[in-house]
Amino acid sequence: MKKGYIVFVLLMIAGLAFTGCASMPQGDLPVITVVNNTGYACYELYLSPVTVDNWEEDVLGNSILPSGQSVRVRLAFPLSRSNRYDFKMVDLDGDTYTKWNVLLTPNATVVFTFSDID
C-alpha cells in the first residue's frame, strides 16, 4: 500500500511539473523598468531572451508608452536562467527602436532614446 502511494505522489508531482503548475510563482520573477525617451509615443514593446529567435508578445497590449514615461515589466524567466534580452519598441509611424543583448540585473532600467532607431 505504501509503495503504491509513493508512486501516486511521484506521478502527481511529475504531472504538475509537466503542465507548468509547479513553476515559479509570478511574484518571484524579476521586474525591470523600460523608459521611453525617444521623443515619440510607443505603441508596442517586445522583449525576448537572446536565445529565442522571435519576439515574445507585445507587453504593452492596448497601452501607450508616451515619451518621457516608463513601464515596469515582469520577465518570463528568473535571471539565473536568462539574463540577456533583446528589446524592440514601435512608435505610431511604425518606426522601430531596438536594443540587442542587454545584460539585465535585478531592478534593471532599460532606456530607449532616438539613437536606438533602426
Stockholm file with secondary structure:
# STOCKHOLM 1.0

chainA/1-118         MKKGYIVFVLLMIAGLAFTGCASMPQGDLPVITVVNNTGYACYELYLSPVTVDNWEEDVLGNSILPSGQSVRVRLAFPLSRSNRYDFKMVDLDGDTYTKWNVLLTPNATVVFTFSDID
#=GR chainA/1-118 SS CHHHHHHHHHHHHHHHHHHTTTSCCGGGSCEEEEEEESSSCEEEEEEEETTCSSCCCCSSTTCCBCTTEEEEEECSSCTTTCCEEEEEEEETTCCEEEEEEEECCTTCEEEEEGGGBC
#=GC SS_cons         CHHHHHHHHHHHHHHHHHHTTTSCCGGGSCEEEEEEESSSCEEEEEEEETTCSSCCCCSSTTCCBCTTEEEEEECSSCTTTCCEEEEEEEETTCCEEEEEEEECCTTCEEEEEGGGBC
//
